[in-house]
Every structure is written in C-alpha cells, then in structure tokens.
Amino acid sequence: MARLQILELPTEHHGDDMITPFVLVIDEVDTDPDGKVMMKAADWEATRDRLGARAILIFEETVEIPANEVSP
C-alpha cells in the first residue's frame, strides 16, 4: 500500500504573509505490469493543484525523508 509523506520547503515571505510550500511524496506505489502508475498524469496534476503542493513525487520503492524521522 502506498505511503504519503510531506516534504516542507523553505518558508517564503511575501510582505507580512508567510507561505510554507510543500511537496507531496508518495512511495511504495503499485504499478501495472508495464511498470506504469495506475493514475493518469492529468489526475495527479489536478490533485497537486487542489492540495496546493508544488509537486507530487511518485516512487515504486520506499523513500525516507530525513525531516520526517521521529527521534527516539
């Protein structure tokens, strides 16, 4: 089953407003027999736009984001 992770990017300052952009990272994604992700690129773009993410990165293998690790 796919995992979702958030990779926060550096905060942007626009006058008094602050925005923390992010990238949605989806790993451990199942693919069809041809090795393609089973969702169309247009669907991913619409999802990215609805969420306000800068990008969506999709991987078949496990990707560990050091910033998301929990300290013991």
BELKA-V490704 format. One record per helix or strand of 2 or more residues. SS is the DSSP state (2 for helix, 1 for strand). FROM is the first residue (numbers start at 1). TO is the last residue. Records with the same first field share a line. If there is no record, write none. Layout:
SS = FROM-TO / FROM-TO
This chain:
1 = 3-14 / 17-27 / 55-58
2 = 41-51 / 66-68
